[in-house]
Amino acid sequence: MGIRFFQSLYQTDYGTLMAASCLTVAPVILLFLVAQKFFVQGIATTGGKA
């Protein structure tokens, strides 16, 4: 919702819009990179037979 604030009907500041988008996505990517080991481990153990 906050990113929508950077768009207007007649004029859009794309630099500011892209900066806000990067700041919004960055925490999710960092969280994935930190927890990637656990995600891969969970997928690998789920697919095998006991």
C-alpha positions, 0 to 999 in steps of 0.5 A, a space after each residue: 500500500 505504501 508503494 502505491 503512494 509513489 504513483 500518481 495519475 499523471 506522473 510517476 517518479 520511477 527512481 523513488 518507486 524502484 528505491 521503495 520497492 528494493 527497500 520493501 523486498 530486501 528484508 524478505 531476501 535477507 531472511 531467505 538467505 539466512 534461513 536457506 539452510 533450514 529450507 533446503 534441509 526441510 525439503 530434503 527430509 520431506 521427500 525421502 522414504 523412511 
